[in-house]
C-alpha cells in the first residue's frame, strides 16, 4: 500500500526540463529537486541547451538534450520548460522559442518569499526573502534574485531581472527588459524604461527613459 501511494504521488508531479547547464541552471535544479519536491509540484527530468553549446551528455545524472531537437525527445504535451537565464535578451529569445514549440513554462517561487502579489507570470524565478506587497503584478520571464522589496501597486513587466536587495517603492513600473543592480532603490511612483540598466547602489528619484544606463545617488544617465 505504501508503494502504491508513493507512485500515485510521483505521478502528480509536473515533469520539467531546465534550459542551461551553467550556474543558474544548477541552482534551478537544486531548488526544484530539493525544495519543490516537498510540495509535489515540479521535478527536473532533463536539461537542454542549444546544440552549439552541447559539451556533455548528462548533468546531475540527467540527460542533456539539444534544444533544437527537444520536442522529438520530450513532448510539449507531457513536459514543461524552465529557462533561468541571466541575460534578459537571451532569456526572452529562449522563452519565445519554447512557446513556439508548444511548451508551457513553470515558475519557481520560493516558499520563503512573502508573496501577496496580484499575479505572477510564466518562467519567473523568484528566490528566498523577496517581499511582494499586495496589488503588485509580475509579468512573464522575470527573475527576482534574493532579498528584494517590491512595493504595493507596482508593476514589473516581462523579461526583467532584479539582482539582490533592490527596493522598489509603491506605484512604480519597471518596463520590459530592464535590469536593476544590487542595492538599487526606486522612489515611489516612477517608471524605469524598457531595456534600461540601473547600476548597483543607485538611488533613482525620477523616470528613466528607454535604453539608458543610470548610476549614482541620486542616479543620473551614464
C-alpha positions in Angstrom: 0.0 0.0 0.0 2.8 2.4 0.8 4.5 1.8 -2.6 1.3 2.4 -4.5 0.6 5.6 -2.6 4.1 7.0 -3.3 3.8 6.1 -7.0 0.5 7.9 -7.2 2.1 11.0 -5.6 5.0 10.9 -8.0 2.6 10.7 -11.0 1.1 14.0 -9.9 4.5 15.9 -10.2 5.0 18.1 -13.3 8.0 16.9 -15.3 10.2 19.9 -16.1 13.2 20.4 -18.4 15.7 23.1 -17.4 17.4 25.2 -20.0 21.1 25.5 -19.5 24.0 23.7 -17.8 25.6 26.7 -16.1 25.3 28.1 -12.6 21.7 29.3 -12.8 20.5 26.1 -14.3 22.3 24.2 -11.5 20.6 26.5 -8.9 17.2 25.9 -10.6 17.8 22.1 -10.4 18.7 22.4 -6.7 15.6 24.4 -5.9 13.3 22.2 -7.9 14.8 18.9 -6.8 15.4 19.5 -3.1 12.8 22.1 -2.2 9.8 21.9 -4.5 9.6 18.1 -4.2 8.3 18.6 -0.6 5.1 20.1 -2.2 4.9 17.5 -5.0 4.8 20.2 -7.7 7.7 20.2 -10.2 10.6 17.9 -10.7 13.5 18.2 -13.2 13.9 15.3 -15.6 16.4 16.7 -18.1 18.5 19.7 -19.2 18.6 21.3 -22.6 21.0 23.7 -24.4 21.4 24.9 -28.0 23.3 22.4 -30.0 26.4 24.6 -30.4 26.9 24.7 -26.6 26.3 21.0 -26.0 29.5 19.8 -24.3 28.3 16.9 -22.2 25.6 14.2 -22.3 24.5 14.4 -18.7 24.3 17.0 -15.9 23.5 16.0 -12.4 22.8 12.5 -13.7 20.0 13.8 -16.0 20.2 13.8 -19.9 21.2 17.0 -21.7 19.3 17.4 -25.0 19.8 19.8 -27.9 17.2 22.5 -27.7 16.6 22.3 -31.4 15.5 18.6 -31.1 13.8 18.8 -27.7 10.3 18.1 -28.8 11.5 14.9 -30.5 12.5 13.5 -27.1 10.1 15.3 -24.7 6.6 16.1 -25.9 5.3 19.6 -25.1 2.0 17.9 -24.1 3.8 16.0 -21.3 6.7 18.1 -20.2 7.2 21.7 -19.1 10.2 24.1 -19.6 12.0 26.3 -17.2 14.7 28.8 -18.5 16.5 30.5 -15.6 18.9 32.6 -17.8 20.6 35.8 -16.5 20.8 37.7 -19.8 17.4 39.3 -20.5 17.7 39.2 -24.3 18.7 35.5 -24.3 16.0 34.6 -21.8 13.4 36.3 -23.9 14.6 34.5 -27.0 14.5 31.1 -25.4 11.2 31.8 -23.8 9.6 32.8 -27.1 11.2 29.8 -28.9 9.9 27.4 -26.3 6.4 28.8 -26.6 6.6 28.4 -30.4 7.5 24.7 -29.8 4.3 24.4 -27.7 5.8 24.1 -24.2 4.3 25.6 -21.1 6.8 27.2 -18.7 6.7 26.8 -14.9 7.6 29.5 -12.4 9.6 28.8 -9.3 8.5 30.9 -6.3 10.4 30.2 -3.1 8.3 29.2 -0.1 10.5 31.7 1.8 9.1 34.5 -0.4 6.5 36.8 1.2 4.1 36.8 -1.6 0.9 38.9 -1.7 1.2 39.7 -5.5 -1.9 40.1 -7.6 -0.4 38.0 -10.4 2.9 36.3 -11.4 3.5 35.1 -15.0 5.3 32.2 -16.5 9.0 31.4 -16.3 9.6 33.5 -13.3 12.5 32.6 -10.9 11.7 34.2 -7.5 14.1 33.3 -4.7 14.0 33.5 -1.0 13.4 36.6 1.1 11.7 38.6 -1.6 8.7 40.6 -0.4 5.9 41.1 -2.9 3.4 43.5 -1.4 -0.4 43.5 -2.2 -1.6 44.6 -5.6 1.8 44.1 -7.3 1.9 42.5 -10.8 4.8 40.4 -12.1 5.0 39.7 -15.8 6.4 36.7 -17.7 10.0 35.6 -17.7 11.1 37.7 -14.7 14.0 36.9 -12.3 13.9 38.3 -8.8 17.1 37.2 -7.0 17.1 37.0 -3.2 16.1 39.8 -0.8 14.2 42.3 -2.9 11.3 44.5 -1.9 8.5 45.0 -4.4 6.2 47.8 -3.3 2.4 47.8 -3.4 0.6 48.6 -6.6 3.8 48.3 -8.6 4.2 46.6 -12.0 7.2 44.6 -13.3 6.8 43.8 -17.0 8.2 40.9 -19.0 11.8 39.9 -19.2 13.1 41.9 -16.3 16.0 41.0 -13.9 16.3 42.2 -10.3 19.5 41.3 -8.6 19.6 41.3 -4.8 18.3 43.8 -2.3 16.6 46.1 -4.7 14.0 48.4 -3.0 11.1 49.3 -5.3 8.7 51.6 -3.7 5.0 51.7 -4.3 3.3 52.6 -7.6 6.4 52.1 -9.7 6.5 50.5 -13.1 9.6 48.6 -14.5 9.2 48.2 -18.2 10.2 45.1 -20.1 13.8 44.1 -20.4 15.1 46.3 -17.6 18.0 45.2 -15.3 18.4 46.5 -11.7 21.7 46.2 -9.9 22.3 45.2 -6.3 21.1 47.6 -3.6 19.5 50.0 -6.1 16.5 52.0 -4.8 13.5 53.4 -6.6 11.4 56.1 -5.2 7.6 55.8 -5.3 5.6 56.4 -8.5 8.4 56.4 -11.1 8.9 54.4 -14.3 12.0 52.5 -15.4 12.1 52.4 -19.2 12.4 49.4 -21.5 15.9 47.7 -21.6 17.3 50.2 -19.2 20.0 49.4 -16.7 20.2 50.7 -13.1 23.6 50.4 -11.6 24.3 48.8 -8.2 23.7 51.1 -5.3 21.9 53.7 -7.4 19.1 55.8 -5.9 16.6 56.6 -8.7 14.3 59.6 -8.0 12.9 60.3 -11.4 11.7 58.4 -14.5 14.3 56.6 -16.6 13.9 56.6 -20.4 14.1 53.5 -22.5 17.5 52.0 -23.3 19.6 54.1 -20.8 22.0 53.3 -18.1 21.7 55.3 -14.8 24.1 55.2 -11.9 24.8 57.1 -8.7 22.9 58.7 -5.8 20.9 60.4 -7.0 21.1 58.4 -10.2 21.9 60.1 -13.5 22.4 58.9 -17.0 25.8 57.4 -17.6 
